[in-house]
Amino acid sequence: MKLSTTKLLTGMLLPALMVAAAVYPVIAGTVNELERQPILLSQATQAGELAGEITNISGETVAFAQSDGTTRDITIPQQEISRLNLEIGQKIAVRLNAQGVATSVRVINPVRALW
């Protein structure tokens, strides 16, 4: 049984080209383009949480800038700062009690799209 060249090209090459054309837009974005996209803190928080980027840590006082531009100082127990390995530049979401002490803290990690 002998295959003709036309059948071979149509049967193998055409589907391969179609797959390549479908996949190309997905792989066209570079990692650097993804890193420039800011995380939207409002989409990363749950009801009742405040979110922001840590700008300073001094003892148990953590200053963070919220997405609306305001800066807040909150108290986070030292054991939580150590446990979460909090650092300047990290994005966090917190729940506060009436005294401004954090009752829960979580680090907001950027979500990467599947490319």
N, C-alpha and C positions, 0 to 999 in steps of 0.2 A: 504494500500500500504506500503510495507516494503522495506527499502533501505538496501542493503547489505553493509558490512563493506568495501569491496574493492571499490565499487563505491563512498562511502563517502570519503575515503582516496584519491582516484584519483581525485575526483571532487573538494575537498576543500583544502587538504594538499599540493598537488603538485603545484597549482598556488600560494599558500602562500609561499612555499619554493622558487619558481622562483622569486617572487617579492623581497623576502629578499636577495637573491643572487644578484639581479640587483641593489638594493639600498645600499648594504654594502659598496662598494668602495666610494660612495658619502659621507657617514657618517664616514668613517674611518679617515679622516683628522681631526686633533684637531685644536682648535682655536690658540694655541701657534704656530703651524706650519704656520698658515696664517699670524701671526704678524711678523714673521721673514723674510717674503718676502719683499724686498725693493720695493718701488714704483718707477717706471721708469718715471722720470720727462720728458724725451723727448716724451713720449707717452701721457703725461697729458697736454702738452702745445699746443697752437694754433700758427699759423704762426705769426711771429713778436714779440712773447713773449720770455722773459728770465725767467728761472725757477731756483729755488734753495731753500735751507733750511736756515731759519733765524738763524744767529749765534750771533748777537748782535743788540740791539736797544738803541740808544742814541739820545734822542730828536727826530728830524725828519730824522736822519741818520740811515738807516737800513743796516747792513752788512749781506750778504747771500752768501753761498757757492753753486756754480753751480755744476751740476753733473760731469763736466769735471775736478773738483778740484779747479778751480779758485774762488777767493773771490772778491765780488764787494760791494762797498758802494753806495747805492742809496738814494735819498731823497724821502720820502713819507710824505705828509702833516699829521700833528698830528691828524686832524679830521678823516683821513682814518685809521690811526693806531688804534685809539680808536673805530671807527665804526666796523672795522673787528676784533677787539680784538686780534691784532697780538702779538705773544709771541715767544720767542726763541724756536727753534725746529720745528716750523711750516714750511710747504712747501708752497711757494707762486709762482705765475706767475705774471710778471709785463710787462708793455709796458712803454718805456721811451721816453721822448722828447730829443732834441739835448743837453740840459743842464744836462741830467741825472736825471731829476725829473720824478717820476712815473705819467703817465697819466691814467693808470688803474692798479688796483691791485686785484688779487683774490686769495683766499686760495685754495690750492689743497688738497682735502680730499681723503684719500685712498679709493679705491673701493674694496669692499669685494665681492668675488664670492658667488654665491648662492649655498650652499652645501645642 
